[in-house]
Amino acid sequence: GPIMAVEEKFLRFHGLLVPKETHDLESLKFALNFAFKDNDVVAVTYPKSGTIWMQEILPLLLNKGDLTPLQTIPNWDRVPWLEEKRLALIEDQLPTPRAMVTHFPYHLMPPSLHTSKAKVIYVMRNPKDVLVSSYYFHQMAAFLQDPGTFDEFLTTFLEGKVLFGKWTDHVKSWRHTDLGDRIMFITYEEMVQDLPAALRRLSEFLGCNLSDQVIQKIAEHCSFKMMKKNPMSNFSLVPSQYMDSSKSPFLRKGVAGDWKNHFSSEQLVKFSSVIKKELENEYSSLPWSL
Ligand code: A3P
């Protein structure tokens, strides 16, 4: 049954489910003790909120639009996950300034995040679209449990029995940090709506000082269409026994609002009431109505 599948595929770590395929206790411990440097940048996401998009964007912003990393290094080594096995292997090869991504909640971030001047970008996406994206991701990724029907998966998602736990816990953990002006919040929807404007905001936050021409070039190369064609970003290097693009591509639709094609009105009521209740006071400051 589904519970067995969960035990088979995930490790339990500080109450969170973490895929065994890409993580082990060693990599997780490595992350808990990671030494952030002052000029590091880390993009934080709940899974399916725009992680690989940031893996495309950050190197381009930080190296003024040089396309080499995008064309030569797979996304997981270009901007590695803090908590995955790969980081320890390639840490020494990362260019300065280093860019990373993480799905960790705030309280699991290493002490060095607080003592360094590293910058944090929190990317948030409408949870209804996160659920839909995750539903398809579970169908294509062999290292995740079979999602069952959309209705079943909606319950699984709301119960937090998915990688990195409940969406509401993740979002809440990052909304009140002591990082001050070292953290910037951005939404997936904002990036979909006007990528150049989002890139200018990111560039300013990171102090990149880029011309409009470079911003335009970066926007072009980070479009959904271009990323889908980039073998270093579209996961075509991963054998289909692990990720089966014929079931659903990783770069699937890349739009805001696909939830409208999936939710019934009953599911919408159930989803919204749980999210609303769990977010409490935070609910009113969300950029979308749920
Ligand atoms: P969909 O499944 O809705 O298409 P993550 O990288 O956190 O796993 O998130 C994956 C989601 O981000 C997928 O959403 C994927 O298509 C979307 N995405 C990745 N790059 C994108 C881009 N350049 N433009 C729009 N969406 C993008």
Boltz pocket constraint, residues with backbone or C-beta under 6 A from the ligand:
constraints:
  - pocket:
      binder: B
      contacts: [[A, 45], [A, 46], [A, 47], [A, 48], [A, 49], [A, 50], [A, 51], [A, 52], [A, 53], [A, 129], [A, 132], [A, 133], [A, 134], [A, 136], [A, 192], [A, 222], [A, 223], [A, 224], [A, 225], [A, 227], [A, 249], [A, 250], [A, 251], [A, 252], [A, 253], [A, 254], [A, 255], [A, 258]]
      max_distance: 6.0
